[in-house]
Amino acid sequence: MTSKKEPFEILVSSVRRYINAGVKSRLWKFLSKLRTEDIARVLDRLVFENKKIIFELLKEKDIPMLAEVLSEIDPEDAVELLSDLSPKEISEILNEFSSDDAAELLSEFPEDLKEKVIQCMNKEESEDVKELLQYEEDTAGRIMSTDFYALEENTKISDAVAAIQLATDVEVPFYLYVVDKDYRLVGVVSLKKLLLYPPNTKLKDIMLKDIIYVSTDTDQEEVARKVERYNLVAIPVVDKNKKLVGVITVDDVIDIIREEATEDIYRMAGVVEGERIQDPVFDSLKKRIPWLMLALLTTFFSAIVITYFEGVIKNAVILAALMPLVAALGGVAGNQTNAVVVRELSMGDFDWRMGRRLLLKHFLLGIALGIVVGLGGAVFIKIAYKFLQATIGLKVGLDAGIVIIFGVGIFFNILNGLLMGTVIPMTFRFVGLDPALSSNMFVSMFTDTFGFFVFLQLAKAFYHV
């Protein structure tokens, strides 16, 4: 029985079939009926040569459509597709972008090409882009849009409605921002509210004065947290003098959340950001080797511990079979805790008082989990080995000493795992590093090394080796 294909899989396979058949007219007819977001998703599933075919086809047939597609795909892919074009051709495409999307894409270009493209762009668009590019990457200033509604506070509702009707190319039609004569942000009015008051009412009489806003140097993660916390569809951006300079919309915030979540997942796993399944093997090799070499270095400490206790293992070979279990349980407990702590740190509402509470909580939780899992592990291993002796004739037995050592080893390593899963990401935060920066790797290193050491040290003391 064959499984039914999902609609998106049908899109991808159809595009591939048209490309392989070389029927560009039918491919264009097919693409022209799709949403640009769906074309972008399809591109993400294709090899570069096929992406290039679609890129050239859209460039020939519909540049505004091509611009929308490029704004939806990964910036690195977009730059690679544009790299063979002249600065003038690139500028013609970027003129169709919103200023914030154009600035984001241009920031990926080499410096000399970036300057040439900006010089070829429309004057108004290039000025907006240059203004955005002067802000630091990953800040509100870099990702904001300069297209928004803003009127002076003494404006009457009737005039405001007329101004809105005449406005074009505005990013957000949900809020009207209110400014004073110096263009400082003083309030905000929802467009719905404009319809509920008499036409002669001034904006300052109905505006909300308690405004949620960010400054141009606010980190994009903090922007996302504010939009999420206060359920906003857009948030205004002000400069150091509180002058309104831009707005960030919820669609940009969704992109930020996705980008930051992806970044954290990659870093916790020790994978370089931006690696995807479509990347050539050699590119993935270059990205992964540094972290794997670091993993080799960190796991080497476990090998040193095992070598140190070589005599203990020779006297009780069963220890070699059980000690990976002790290390693994500590690692699982540590990485569970690490995931919780990294999330708390990424939420931004974290201070050192909360850190102390979190450390105390995980210390107590580690003791409780260590007792429960340690006792359960000791009972389980005793029953399991008796069962194996009865069924398959396993000759290795477990005396009471080994069972006790196993349970106590689990207790200490689970406690250690919870403490390391808390302390390591908090330490990263304290020294200014991303808490997600391969903290799983370091947690595993400490739990493996400590687990082996405690387990074998207990065995050495018990057997007086």
KOLVOZA-475696 format. One line per field, with one value per residue (C-alpha): residue number from 1; residue in three letters; chain; x, y, z. Coordinates in pm, 1 decimal, always signed. Each point is the difference from the previous one (the first is absolute). Layout:
<atoms>
seq = (NUM | ...)
type = (ALA | ...)
mol = (A | ...)
east = (X | ...)
north = (Y | ...)
up = (Z | ...)
</atoms>
This chain:
<atoms>
seq = (1 | 2 | 3 | 4 | 5 | 6 | 7 | 8 | 9 | 10 | 11 | 12 | 13 | 14 | 15 | 16 | 17 | 18 | 19 | 20 | 21 | 22 | 23 | 24 | 25 | 26 | 27 | 28 | 29 | 30 | 31 | 32 | 33 | 34 | 35 | 36 | 37 | 38 | 39 | 40 | 41 | 42 | 43 | 44 | 45 | 46 | 47 | 48 | 49 | 50 | 51 | 52 | 53 | 54 | 55 | 56 | 57 | 58 | 59 | 60 | 61 | 62 | 63 | 64 | 65 | 66 | 67 | 68 | 69 | 70 | 71 | 72 | 73 | 74 | 75 | 76 | 77 | 78 | 79 | 80 | 81 | 82 | 83 | 84 | 85 | 86 | 87 | 88 | 89 | 90 | 91 | 92 | 93 | 94 | 95 | 96 | 97 | 98 | 99 | 100 | 101 | 102 | 103 | 104 | 105 | 106 | 107 | 108 | 109 | 110 | 111 | 112 | 113 | 114 | 115 | 116 | 117 | 118 | 119 | 120 | 121 | 122 | 123 | 124 | 125 | 126 | 127 | 128 | 129 | 130 | 131 | 132 | 133 | 134 | 135 | 136 | 137 | 138 | 139 | 140 | 141 | 142 | 143 | 144 | 145 | 146 | 147 | 148 | 149 | 150 | 151 | 152 | 153 | 154 | 155 | 156 | 157 | 158 | 159 | 160 | 161 | 162 | 163 | 164 | 165 | 166 | 167 | 168 | 169 | 170 | 171 | 172 | 173 | 174 | 175 | 176 | 177 | 178 | 179 | 180 | 181 | 182 | 183 | 184 | 185 | 186 | 187 | 188 | 189 | 190 | 191 | 192 | 193 | 194 | 195 | 196 | 197 | 198 | 199 | 200 | 201 | 202 | 203 | 204 | 205 | 206 | 207 | 208 | 209 | 210 | 211 | 212 | 213 | 214 | 215 | 216 | 217 | 218 | 219 | 220 | 221 | 222 | 223 | 224 | 225 | 226 | 227 | 228 | 229 | 230 | 231 | 232 | 233 | 234 | 235 | 236 | 237 | 238 | 239 | 240 | 241 | 242 | 243 | 244 | 245 | 246 | 247 | 248 | 249 | 250 | 251 | 252 | 253 | 254 | 255 | 256 | 257 | 258 | 259 | 260 | 261 | 262 | 263 | 264 | 265 | 266 | 267 | 268 | 269 | 270 | 271 | 272 | 273 | 274 | 275 | 276 | 277 | 278 | 279 | 280 | 281 | 282 | 283 | 284 | 285 | 286 | 287 | 288 | 289 | 290 | 291 | 292 | 293 | 294 | 295 | 296 | 297 | 298 | 299 | 300 | 301 | 302 | 303 | 304 | 305 | 306 | 307 | 308 | 309 | 310 | 311 | 312 | 313 | 314 | 315 | 316 | 317 | 318 | 319 | 320 | 321 | 322 | 323 | 324 | 325 | 326 | 327 | 328 | 329 | 330 | 331 | 332 | 333 | 334 | 335 | 336 | 337 | 338 | 339 | 340 | 341 | 342 | 343 | 344 | 345 | 346 | 347 | 348 | 349 | 350 | 351 | 352 | 353 | 354 | 355 | 356 | 357 | 358 | 359 | 360 | 361 | 362 | 363 | 364 | 365 | 366 | 367 | 368 | 369 | 370 | 371 | 372 | 373 | 374 | 375 | 376 | 377 | 378 | 379 | 380 | 381 | 382 | 383 | 384 | 385 | 386 | 387 | 388 | 389 | 390 | 391 | 392 | 393 | 394 | 395 | 396 | 397 | 398 | 399 | 400 | 401 | 402 | 403 | 404 | 405 | 406 | 407 | 408 | 409 | 410 | 411 | 412 | 413 | 414 | 415 | 416 | 417 | 418 | 419 | 420 | 421 | 422 | 423 | 424 | 425 | 426 | 427 | 428 | 429 | 430 | 431 | 432 | 433 | 434 | 435 | 436 | 437 | 438 | 439 | 440 | 441 | 442 | 443 | 444 | 445 | 446 | 447 | 448 | 449 | 450 | 451 | 452 | 453 | 454 | 455 | 456 | 457 | 458 | 459 | 460 | 461 | 462 | 463 | 464 | 465)
type = (MET | THR | SER | LYS | LYS | GLU | PRO | PHE | GLU | ILE | LEU | VAL | SER | SER | VAL | ARG | ARG | TYR | ILE | ASN | ALA | GLY | VAL | LYS | SER | ARG | LEU | TRP | LYS | PHE | LEU | SER | LYS | LEU | ARG | THR | GLU | ASP | ILE | ALA | ARG | VAL | LEU | ASP | ARG | LEU | VAL | PHE | GLU | ASN | LYS | LYS | ILE | ILE | PHE | GLU | LEU | LEU | LYS | GLU | LYS | ASP | ILE | PRO | MET | LEU | ALA | GLU | VAL | LEU | SER | GLU | ILE | ASP | PRO | GLU | ASP | ALA | VAL | GLU | LEU | LEU | SER | ASP | LEU | SER | PRO | LYS | GLU | ILE | SER | GLU | ILE | LEU | ASN | GLU | PHE | SER | SER | ASP | ASP | ALA | ALA | GLU | LEU | LEU | SER | GLU | PHE | PRO | GLU | ASP | LEU | LYS | GLU | LYS | VAL | ILE | GLN | CYS | MET | ASN | LYS | GLU | GLU | SER | GLU | ASP | VAL | LYS | GLU | LEU | LEU | GLN | TYR | GLU | GLU | ASP | THR | ALA | GLY | ARG | ILE | MET | SER | THR | ASP | PHE | TYR | ALA | LEU | GLU | GLU | ASN | THR | LYS | ILE | SER | ASP | ALA | VAL | ALA | ALA | ILE | GLN | LEU | ALA | THR | ASP | VAL | GLU | VAL | PRO | PHE | TYR | LEU | TYR | VAL | VAL | ASP | LYS | ASP | TYR | ARG | LEU | VAL | GLY | VAL | VAL | SER | LEU | LYS | LYS | LEU | LEU | LEU | TYR | PRO | PRO | ASN | THR | LYS | LEU | LYS | ASP | ILE | MET | LEU | LYS | ASP | ILE | ILE | TYR | VAL | SER | THR | ASP | THR | ASP | GLN | GLU | GLU | VAL | ALA | ARG | LYS | VAL | GLU | ARG | TYR | ASN | LEU | VAL | ALA | ILE | PRO | VAL | VAL | ASP | LYS | ASN | LYS | LYS | LEU | VAL | GLY | VAL | ILE | THR | VAL | ASP | ASP | VAL | ILE | ASP | ILE | ILE | ARG | GLU | GLU | ALA | THR | GLU | ASP | ILE | TYR | ARG | MET | ALA | GLY | VAL | VAL | GLU | GLY | GLU | ARG | ILE | GLN | ASP | PRO | VAL | PHE | ASP | SER | LEU | LYS | LYS | ARG | ILE | PRO | TRP | LEU | MET | LEU | ALA | LEU | LEU | THR | THR | PHE | PHE | SER | ALA | ILE | VAL | ILE | THR | TYR | PHE | GLU | GLY | VAL | ILE | LYS | ASN | ALA | VAL | ILE | LEU | ALA | ALA | LEU | MET | PRO | LEU | VAL | ALA | ALA | LEU | GLY | GLY | VAL | ALA | GLY | ASN | GLN | THR | ASN | ALA | VAL | VAL | VAL | ARG | GLU | LEU | SER | MET | GLY | ASP | PHE | ASP | TRP | ARG | MET | GLY | ARG | ARG | LEU | LEU | LEU | LYS | HIS | PHE | LEU | LEU | GLY | ILE | ALA | LEU | GLY | ILE | VAL | VAL | GLY | LEU | GLY | GLY | ALA | VAL | PHE | ILE | LYS | ILE | ALA | TYR | LYS | PHE | LEU | GLN | ALA | THR | ILE | GLY | LEU | LYS | VAL | GLY | LEU | ASP | ALA | GLY | ILE | VAL | ILE | ILE | PHE | GLY | VAL | GLY | ILE | PHE | PHE | ASN | ILE | LEU | ASN | GLY | LEU | LEU | MET | GLY | THR | VAL | ILE | PRO | MET | THR | PHE | ARG | PHE | VAL | GLY | LEU | ASP | PRO | ALA | LEU | SER | SER | ASN | MET | PHE | VAL | SER | MET | PHE | THR | ASP | THR | PHE | GLY | PHE | PHE | VAL | PHE | LEU | GLN | LEU | ALA | LYS | ALA | PHE | TYR | HIS | VAL)
mol = (A | A | A | A | A | A | A | A | A | A | A | A | A | A | A | A | A | A | A | A | A | A | A | A | A | A | A | A | A | A | A | A | A | A | A | A | A | A | A | A | A | A | A | A | A | A | A | A | A | A | A | A | A | A | A | A | A | A | A | A | A | A | A | A | A | A | A | A | A | A | A | A | A | A | A | A | A | A | A | A | A | A | A | A | A | A | A | A | A | A | A | A | A | A | A | A | A | A | A | A | A | A | A | A | A | A | A | A | A | A | A | A | A | A | A | A | A | A | A | A | A | A | A | A | A | A | A | A | A | A | A | A | A | A | A | A | A | A | A | A | A | A | A | A | A | A | A | A | A | A | A | A | A | A | A | A | A | A | A | A | A | A | A | A | A | A | A | A | A | A | A | A | A | A | A | A | A | A | A | A | A | A | A | A | A | A | A | A | A | A | A | A | A | A | A | A | A | A | A | A | A | A | A | A | A | A | A | A | A | A | A | A | A | A | A | A | A | A | A | A | A | A | A | A | A | A | A | A | A | A | A | A | A | A | A | A | A | A | A | A | A | A | A | A | A | A | A | A | A | A | A | A | A | A | A | A | A | A | A | A | A | A | A | A | A | A | A | A | A | A | A | A | A | A | A | A | A | A | A | A | A | A | A | A | A | A | A | A | A | A | A | A | A | A | A | A | A | A | A | A | A | A | A | A | A | A | A | A | A | A | A | A | A | A | A | A | A | A | A | A | A | A | A | A | A | A | A | A | A | A | A | A | A | A | A | A | A | A | A | A | A | A | A | A | A | A | A | A | A | A | A | A | A | A | A | A | A | A | A | A | A | A | A | A | A | A | A | A | A | A | A | A | A | A | A | A | A | A | A | A | A | A | A | A | A | A | A | A | A | A | A | A | A | A | A | A | A | A | A | A | A | A | A | A | A | A | A | A | A | A | A | A | A | A | A | A | A | A | A | A | A | A | A | A | A | A | A | A | A | A | A | A | A | A | A | A | A | A | A | A | A | A | A | A | A | A | A | A | A | A | A | A | A | A | A | A | A | A | A | A | A | A | A | A | A)
east = (+0.0 | +151.1 | -20.4 | -188.8 | +222.8 | -46.8 | -107.9 | +336.2 | +188.8 | -209.8 | +106.6 | +366.5 | -17.0 | -195.4 | +261.0 | +280.3 | -181.1 | -42.3 | +366.0 | +125.4 | -219.4 | +135.3 | -348.8 | +45.7 | -330.5 | -195.6 | +220.9 | -77.7 | -371.5 | +13.4 | +203.6 | -214.6 | -296.6 | +186.2 | +43.1 | +348.7 | +33.4 | -61.7 | +253.6 | +253.4 | -72.1 | +42.6 | +334.9 | +120.8 | -45.6 | +187.9 | +369.2 | +169.5 | -0.7 | -380.2 | -35.3 | +196.1 | -236.4 | -303.0 | +187.7 | +80.5 | -357.0 | -150.9 | +255.5 | -107.7 | -374.0 | -78.8 | +261.9 | -243.8 | -96.5 | +367.5 | +66.1 | -278.2 | +140.1 | +356.8 | -120.2 | -149.4 | +296.5 | +320.5 | +216.0 | +305.6 | -192.2 | -124.3 | +352.3 | +130.8 | -274.6 | +64.6 | +378.7 | +29.1 | -197.1 | +139.6 | -50.5 | -261.6 | -198.5 | +14.6 | -115.7 | -302.2 | -109.7 | +74.1 | -201.8 | -304.6 | +92.8 | -113.9 | +287.4 | +53.2 | +7.9 | +237.5 | +231.7 | -0.8 | +93.7 | +263.7 | +169.9 | +92.4 | +177.3 | +374.6 | +67.1 | +107.2 | -298.5 | -237.4 | +111.4 | -35.6 | -351.4 | -111.0 | +130.3 | -213.0 | -321.7 | -277.6 | +97.6 | -278.2 | +48.2 | +378.8 | -22.7 | -230.4 | +229.7 | +314.5 | -173.4 | -88.1 | +347.5 | +160.7 | -157.2 | +158.8 | -106.7 | -277.9 | -126.5 | -339.5 | +154.3 | +120.4 | -330.0 | -250.5 | -203.2 | -2.6 | -348.2 | -269.4 | -285.7 | +96.8 | -188.9 | +36.9 | -198.6 | -224.9 | -122.9 | -377.0 | -145.1 | -152.2 | +341.5 | +164.1 | -243.7 | +57.3 | +377.2 | -25.3 | -212.0 | +263.9 | +295.5 | +170.7 | +269.1 | -60.6 | +112.7 | -273.9 | -361.5 | -95.2 | +152.5 | +28.9 | +298.6 | -31.4 | +297.3 | +62.9 | +137.0 | +354.6 | -112.7 | +40.1 | -233.2 | -274.3 | -283.1 | -168.0 | -353.7 | -150.2 | -169.9 | -315.8 | -7.1 | -2.1 | -347.2 | -146.7 | +47.0 | -132.1 | +203.4 | +106.2 | +164.6 | +374.7 | +233.2 | +152.8 | -342.1 | -45.6 | +355.0 | +147.8 | +290.9 | +143.8 | +188.2 | +198.5 | +303.7 | +363.2 | +308.6 | +213.4 | +270.7 | -237.7 | +97.0 | -241.3 | -69.3 | -122.5 | -219.1 | -157.2 | -56.4 | -181.7 | -224.9 | -83.7 | -48.0 | -236.1 | -178.2 | +93.4 | -26.5 | +268.5 | +238.2 | +142.8 | +373.7 | +144.3 | +347.3 | +190.0 | -211.1 | -323.1 | -66.5 | -203.3 | +221.9 | -162.0 | -231.3 | +46.0 | -292.5 | -108.4 | +107.6 | +356.7 | -29.7 | -106.2 | +313.6 | +209.1 | -150.9 | +59.3 | +355.3 | +89.1 | -160.9 | +190.6 | +321.3 | -47.2 | -74.9 | +309.6 | +223.2 | -122.7 | +76.2 | +337.9 | -107.1 | +98.6 | -291.5 | -130.2 | +82.8 | -278.3 | -61.2 | +51.6 | +357.4 | +279.5 | +179.3 | +324.7 | -175.6 | -160.3 | +335.7 | +167.8 | -279.7 | -4.9 | +368.5 | +83.1 | -274.8 | +79.6 | +365.0 | -114.6 | -217.9 | +304.0 | +192.8 | -279.0 | -67.6 | +372.4 | -37.9 | -228.6 | +268.3 | +255.8 | -229.6 | -57.2 | +374.9 | +67.3 | -233.5 | +127.8 | +89.3 | -350.4 | -160.4 | +234.0 | -113.7 | -370.3 | -60.7 | -375.3 | +78.7 | +89.7 | -350.4 | -180.2 | +191.9 | -136.4 | -349.1 | +100.3 | +152.9 | -297.2 | -260.4 | +196.7 | +29.3 | -374.2 | -83.6 | +254.2 | -120.4 | -362.9 | +95.3 | +217.6 | -293.4 | -220.6 | +267.1 | +94.9 | -366.0 | -31.8 | +312.6 | -123.7 | -330.6 | +192.8 | -179.2 | +297.2 | +208.2 | +247.7 | -259.8 | -199.0 | +326.0 | +52.9 | -357.0 | +44.6 | +324.1 | -162.1 | -300.2 | +216.9 | +216.8 | -309.7 | -146.8 | +331.9 | -2.9 | -358.9 | +55.2 | +330.4 | -164.0 | -294.6 | +199.1 | +294.9 | -224.0 | -195.4 | +322.4 | +143.8 | -317.4 | -31.7 | +359.7 | -26.1 | -322.8 | +128.1 | +317.9 | -188.9 | -236.9 | +290.4 | +166.9 | -321.8 | -82.5 | +325.8 | +235.9 | +189.2 | +290.7 | +77.6 | -172.7 | -53.0 | +87.8 | -160.7 | +304.6 | -26.0 | -373.4 | +54.6 | +287.8 | -217.4 | -291.0 | +219.8 | +189.0 | -328.2 | -105.9 | +314.9 | +14.8 | -363.7 | +56.9 | +312.8 | -190.3 | -268.2 | +259.6 | +213.7 | -309.4 | -71.4 | +347.2 | +148.3 | -258.5 | -12.2 | +379.9 | -14.8 | -251.2 | +220.7 | +307.2 | -202.3 | -37.2 | -320.8 | -129.1 | -93.5 | +357.3 | +52.4 | -83.0 | -136.3 | +350.9 | +154.9 | -273.6 | +61.7 | +374.5 | -41.9 | -262.9 | +195.4 | +328.6 | -156.0 | -221.2 | +294.5 | +211.7 | -261.4 | -105.7 | +355.6 | +113.7 | -285.2 | +100.5 | +363.9 | -95.1 | -242.0 | +240.8 | +313.8 | +180.5)
north = (+0.0 | +334.0 | +299.0 | +305.8 | +296.4 | +325.6 | +300.2 | +171.3 | -313.4 | -0.5 | +361.6 | -86.8 | -308.9 | +190.0 | +277.0 | -255.7 | -180.2 | +319.4 | +93.5 | -346.4 | +7.1 | +345.0 | +143.5 | +352.0 | +129.9 | -259.8 | +57.5 | +373.7 | -66.4 | -228.1 | +242.1 | +301.4 | -165.6 | -52.4 | +232.7 | +145.8 | -155.4 | -344.9 | +61.8 | +93.0 | -325.7 | -195.6 | +169.7 | -107.8 | -363.5 | +26.3 | -32.7 | +325.2 | -69.8 | -32.4 | +307.1 | +191.9 | -110.2 | +130.4 | +317.9 | +74.4 | -76.3 | +236.1 | +269.3 | -22.8 | -10.7 | +194.2 | +191.9 | +111.2 | -364.8 | -97.9 | +265.1 | -140.7 | -351.2 | +110.7 | +183.2 | -326.1 | -233.9 | -31.4 | +313.4 | -214.2 | -170.9 | +334.2 | +144.5 | -305.9 | +28.7 | +372.5 | -24.6 | -49.0 | +316.3 | +348.4 | +261.2 | +173.6 | -323.2 | -75.0 | +354.1 | -35.7 | -301.5 | +155.2 | +310.4 | -227.4 | -101.7 | +174.1 | +202.8 | -233.2 | -312.7 | +170.0 | +103.5 | -353.9 | -148.6 | +263.6 | -61.7 | -344.7 | +143.9 | +71.1 | +363.6 | +118.5 | -159.3 | +132.0 | +358.3 | -35.4 | -142.8 | +278.6 | +261.3 | -153.9 | -14.9 | +258.7 | +303.6 | -29.3 | -375.0 | +28.0 | +268.9 | -217.1 | -299.9 | +196.1 | +129.7 | -355.1 | -135.8 | +245.6 | -185.1 | -307.7 | -341.4 | -171.8 | +329.7 | +165.9 | +269.8 | -254.2 | -188.8 | +287.0 | +134.5 | +374.2 | -12.7 | +74.8 | +233.8 | +294.7 | +325.8 | +303.0 | -12.7 | +299.6 | -166.2 | -49.4 | -345.9 | +112.0 | +113.6 | -316.0 | -222.9 | +201.6 | -30.3 | -375.8 | -36.0 | +182.8 | -189.8 | -275.6 | -256.8 | +7.6 | -301.2 | -19.2 | +111.3 | -86.2 | +284.4 | +374.0 | +137.1 | +347.8 | +235.4 | +352.7 | +289.5 | -139.0 | -344.7 | -155.8 | -292.7 | +103.3 | -245.1 | -260.7 | -39.3 | -313.9 | +55.0 | -151.8 | +274.2 | +270.5 | -114.5 | +25.9 | +374.9 | +318.1 | +123.8 | +322.8 | -190.7 | +50.1 | -299.4 | +111.8 | -33.8 | -366.6 | -132.4 | -257.0 | +167.9 | -306.8 | -122.8 | -319.8 | +79.7 | -96.0 | +200.8 | -48.2 | -183.4 | -246.6 | -360.9 | -176.8 | -270.9 | +265.6 | +141.0 | -342.8 | -41.7 | +335.1 | -72.4 | -341.0 | +128.4 | +284.4 | -174.9 | +265.8 | -17.5 | +268.5 | +190.4 | +350.1 | +70.4 | +327.7 | +153.1 | +129.5 | +320.9 | -205.0 | +107.0 | -256.1 | -156.1 | -331.1 | -286.6 | -376.1 | -219.8 | -335.4 | -182.0 | +120.4 | -113.0 | -347.9 | -14.2 | +107.7 | -268.6 | -266.5 | +120.8 | +12.4 | -339.6 | -156.1 | +162.9 | -138.4 | -351.4 | +2.9 | +133.9 | -245.9 | -281.6 | +141.0 | +65.2 | +313.4 | +231.5 | -14.4 | -361.7 | -165.2 | -337.9 | +151.1 | +106.0 | -185.8 | -262.3 | +199.4 | +312.5 | -199.9 | -162.9 | +338.5 | +114.9 | -309.4 | -85.1 | +276.4 | -107.6 | -368.8 | +70.5 | +188.4 | -300.0 | -224.6 | +217.8 | +5.8 | -375.9 | -66.2 | +85.4 | -301.5 | -221.3 | +133.9 | -90.4 | -353.6 | -50.1 | +120.2 | -269.3 | -277.9 | -217.1 | +26.8 | -105.9 | -301.9 | -122.7 | +38.6 | -10.1 | +48.2 | +363.3 | +62.6 | -106.8 | +211.1 | +326.8 | +126.6 | -25.2 | +223.4 | +255.9 | -11.3 | +60.3 | +298.4 | +133.7 | -30.8 | +172.6 | +272.7 | +68.9 | +10.9 | +264.1 | +182.6 | +31.2 | +149.5 | +246.1 | +111.0 | +72.8 | +204.6 | +195.8 | +61.0 | +139.9 | +294.8 | +20.7 | -145.2 | +146.3 | -147.3 | -22.8 | -226.8 | -178.9 | -83.8 | -125.0 | -209.1 | -147.8 | -86.0 | -151.7 | -222.4 | -98.9 | -122.8 | -150.7 | -174.2 | -159.3 | -118.9 | -130.2 | -156.9 | -194.2 | -118.6 | -90.3 | -135.4 | -238.4 | -89.3 | -62.1 | -222.2 | -210.4 | -15.4 | -109.0 | -275.0 | -137.1 | +34.6 | -196.2 | -276.2 | -25.0 | -21.8 | -269.4 | -204.2 | +43.9 | +12.3 | -143.1 | +323.6 | -95.1 | +348.2 | +61.3 | +312.7 | +3.1 | +244.9 | +227.1 | +58.0 | +70.4 | +255.5 | +166.5 | +20.7 | +164.1 | +245.9 | +87.0 | +80.4 | +219.7 | +212.0 | +32.2 | +103.9 | +263.3 | +107.8 | +9.5 | +234.0 | +230.0 | +10.0 | +52.5 | +308.0 | +139.0 | -31.8 | +208.3 | +257.8 | +26.1 | +49.0 | +280.7 | +158.0 | +18.3 | +138.3 | -316.8 | -145.5 | -249.6 | -238.4 | -8.3 | -376.5 | -14.4 | -353.5 | -105.6 | +142.0 | -144.2 | -342.9 | +37.3 | +75.3 | -267.2 | -270.2 | +83.3 | +43.6 | -307.9 | -225.0 | +147.0 | -38.7 | -347.5 | -132.8 | +179.8 | -161.9 | -337.7 | +59.7 | +91.4 | -293.4 | -263.4 | +161.7 | -24.4)
up = (+0.0 | -104.4 | +231.8 | -116.6 | -82.4 | +186.5 | -216.2 | +51.1 | -107.7 | -316.3 | -64.6 | +39.1 | -217.8 | -268.5 | -11.6 | -23.4 | -281.4 | -203.8 | +54.9 | -100.1 | -313.2 | -91.2 | -61.2 | +132.6 | -137.6 | +195.0 | +305.5 | -9.8 | -43.9 | +303.9 | +215.8 | -90.6 | +171.6 | +327.9 | +293.8 | +29.3 | +347.0 | -149.0 | -277.5 | +268.7 | +184.6 | -322.5 | -67.3 | +340.2 | -105.8 | -328.6 | -83.9 | -98.0 | -374.4 | +4.6 | +221.8 | -261.1 | -277.8 | +191.3 | +92.2 | -365.2 | -104.1 | +259.4 | -89.0 | -362.6 | +64.1 | +319.9 | +202.3 | +276.6 | +47.4 | +6.6 | +266.6 | +219.8 | -34.8 | +79.3 | +310.8 | +127.7 | -52.7 | +200.5 | -54.6 | -80.0 | -281.1 | -129.0 | -6.8 | -183.3 | -261.4 | -49.2 | -3.5 | -377.1 | -78.6 | -50.5 | +277.0 | -217.5 | -50.8 | +373.5 | +82.8 | -232.3 | +198.8 | +342.6 | -93.9 | +29.5 | +356.4 | +315.5 | +144.2 | +297.8 | -219.8 | -244.0 | +285.2 | +141.5 | -335.7 | -80.4 | +333.7 | -135.4 | -306.0 | -19.8 | +93.5 | -346.9 | -176.1 | +266.4 | -61.9 | -377.1 | +31.3 | +236.6 | -244.3 | -277.4 | +205.8 | -5.9 | +206.7 | +258.6 | +41.5 | +23.9 | +268.4 | +211.4 | -44.6 | +90.1 | +312.4 | +109.3 | -75.3 | +239.6 | +292.7 | +156.2 | -124.4 | +200.8 | +144.0 | -37.4 | -220.1 | -254.1 | -35.1 | +26.2 | -289.6 | -65.5 | -157.4 | +261.4 | +92.5 | +220.7 | +47.2 | +226.0 | +325.4 | -84.5 | -321.3 | -13.7 | -60.8 | -332.8 | -124.5 | +130.1 | -189.1 | -319.5 | +43.9 | +47.4 | -313.9 | -202.6 | +145.9 | -201.8 | +70.7 | +374.6 | +200.7 | +266.7 | -43.8 | +361.0 | +199.8 | -49.0 | +190.5 | +147.9 | +20.2 | +127.6 | -208.6 | +43.6 | -125.3 | +344.7 | +63.2 | +245.5 | -64.5 | -213.6 | -134.4 | -148.6 | -334.2 | +146.5 | +262.5 | -269.0 | -102.2 | +348.8 | +63.2 | -165.1 | -302.1 | +178.4 | +289.1 | +20.1 | +10.8 | +330.3 | +164.9 | -89.1 | -29.0 | +235.5 | +176.5 | +171.5 | -306.3 | -32.6 | -214.5 | -58.3 | -88.1 | -309.2 | +197.5 | +170.9 | -70.2 | -234.4 | +259.3 | +243.3 | -278.5 | -51.0 | +374.5 | +25.1 | -298.1 | +145.9 | +357.3 | -93.3 | -290.9 | -255.2 | -378.4 | -31.4 | +224.6 | -63.3 | -3.0 | +131.7 | -0.6 | +305.0 | -6.4 | -9.8 | -357.9 | -193.1 | -267.5 | -87.7 | +81.4 | +35.4 | -98.0 | +134.2 | -319.0 | +62.2 | +361.9 | -109.9 | -216.3 | +301.1 | +224.4 | -265.0 | -60.9 | +370.6 | +70.8 | -290.3 | +119.2 | +352.9 | -126.2 | -221.2 | +275.2 | +263.7 | -242.3 | -102.2 | -359.5 | -189.1 | -78.3 | -352.7 | -77.3 | -194.6 | -159.3 | -348.2 | +80.1 | -182.1 | +208.6 | +4.3 | +133.7 | +281.5 | +70.8 | +50.3 | +231.7 | +220.8 | +39.4 | +256.0 | +237.1 | -38.4 | +80.6 | +310.1 | +89.7 | -41.3 | +243.7 | +259.2 | -14.5 | +40.4 | +370.2 | +40.0 | -154.3 | +250.2 | +291.6 | -131.3 | -50.7 | +354.0 | +138.8 | -226.4 | +298.3 | +146.1 | -327.8 | -30.2 | +341.1 | -82.3 | -376.5 | +51.6 | +84.3 | -364.9 | -102.4 | +260.4 | +5.5 | -338.5 | +151.3 | +290.0 | -237.4 | -239.7 | +271.5 | +127.0 | -353.9 | -65.5 | +328.8 | -71.0 | -352.7 | +116.1 | +253.3 | -249.8 | -241.9 | +274.0 | +117.1 | -353.3 | -69.3 | +320.7 | -91.0 | -354.6 | +130.7 | +139.2 | +336.2 | +183.0 | +280.2 | +245.5 | +276.2 | -229.2 | -78.2 | +367.3 | +29.1 | -312.3 | +134.7 | +335.3 | -175.1 | -218.1 | +295.5 | +187.4 | -316.8 | -68.4 | +344.6 | -45.5 | -352.7 | +101.8 | +284.0 | -211.2 | -314.4 | +203.9 | +195.7 | -312.8 | -194.3 | +271.3 | +18.5 | -378.7 | -59.2 | +262.5 | -149.9 | -358.2 | +64.7 | +184.2 | -295.3 | -247.6 | +212.0 | -2.9 | -369.0 | -195.1 | +257.0 | +66.4 | +224.3 | +136.6 | +331.2 | +203.9 | +366.3 | +240.5 | -13.5 | -374.1 | +26.5 | +279.0 | -188.8 | -311.9 | +185.3 | +191.1 | -319.1 | -172.8 | +292.5 | -6.9 | -377.9 | -36.7 | +268.6 | -184.9 | -331.0 | +132.6 | +155.8 | -317.4 | -216.1 | +211.7 | +63.5 | -352.2 | -193.6 | +284.4 | -14.0 | -377.2 | +54.8 | +269.2 | -228.1 | -290.8 | -209.7 | -138.3 | +263.4 | -281.1 | -135.2 | -1.6 | +369.3 | -54.8 | -103.1 | +317.1 | +221.4 | -151.9 | +54.4 | +369.8 | +62.8 | -184.3 | +171.8 | +344.3 | -43.0 | -86.4 | +279.4 | +275.5 | -109.6 | -23.5 | +315.8 | +194.2 | -140.4 | +93.9 | +358.5 | +34.7 | -131.3 | +148.6 | -334.6)
</atoms>
